[in-house]
């Protein structure tokens, strides 16, 4: 499993909002709870390697601009 980018709390939030997803929808896409997304975005909880890989996969599937990564 390779993680391609560093996901910061604000980067997670920007990516979610750019994709026009609620925390609930984003949580379902990543496979975690809404509360976990909230804690990631606030920097209160670290993202596991498995979930970092999932975030990378989602970012690769979207047209998320490189300048926001």
Phi and psi in degrees as a GROMACS rama.xvg file:
@    title "Ramachandran Plot"
@    xaxis  label "Phi"
@    yaxis  label "Psi"
@TYPE xy
-118.051  130.481  UNK-2
-98.5038  124.868  UNK-3
-92.5246  -22.4014  UNK-4
-140.239  157.139  UNK-5
-87.0993  121.251  UNK-6
-97.6999  112.715  UNK-7
-92.0034  162.729  UNK-8
-54.7491  -44.7711  UNK-9
-70.6026  -31.2698  UNK-10
-66.3003  -38.2277  UNK-11
-64.1749  -46.3004  UNK-12
-62.1576  -46.4998  UNK-13
-61.3508  -42.1857  UNK-14
-62.2671  -44.9691  UNK-15
-61.8546  -47.2859  UNK-16
-67.7111  -38.1805  UNK-17
-60.3505  -35.2627  UNK-18
-85.3388  6.25587  UNK-19
54.3115  46.8347  UNK-20
-112.219  142.901  UNK-21
-77.8121  167.568  UNK-22
-61.1669  -34.6986  UNK-23
-65.3949  -49.1159  UNK-24
-63.9236  -41.8621  UNK-25
-64.9273  -41.0666  UNK-26
-60.2202  -42.4887  UNK-27
-62.7253  -40.4716  UNK-28
-66.1854  -34.159  UNK-29
-87.8274  -25.2775  UNK-30
91.8627  33.1549  UNK-31
-133.412  179.747  UNK-32
-85.5195  162.522  UNK-33
-60.7654  -36.7194  UNK-34
-63.1175  -36.7861  UNK-35
-65.7122  -43.4462  UNK-36
-58.6533  -44.3314  UNK-37
-59.5506  -43.9983  UNK-38
-68.1796  -37.1123  UNK-39
-62.1611  -46.323  UNK-40
-67.6176  -25.9902  UNK-41
-91.3953  -4.3346  UNK-42
74.9793  18.673  UNK-43
-88.4687  -11.9519  UNK-44
-146.473  139.537  UNK-45
-83.249  151.481  UNK-46
-85.6304  130.281  UNK-47
-69.4446  161.407  UNK-48
-58.9842  -40.1964  UNK-49
-60.2662  -43.2607  UNK-50
-76.3091  -30.2567  UNK-51
-61.1748  -41.3309  UNK-52
-63.4005  -40.0008  UNK-53
-65.9951  -40.9855  UNK-54
-61.6467  -43.3346  UNK-55
-59.1318  -42.4965  UNK-56
-62.7526  -45.3618  UNK-57
-62.5894  -41.0381  UNK-58
-66.2694  -35.3075  UNK-59
-69.1231  -27.5546  UNK-60
-83.7644  -17.287  UNK-61
-97.8318  174.013  UNK-62
-100.121  36.1802  UNK-63
-60.7468  122.292  UNK-64
-60.9867  138.363  UNK-65
-56.0188  -34.7157  UNK-66
-64.7542  -18.5636  UNK-67
-93.7729  -6.41202  UNK-68
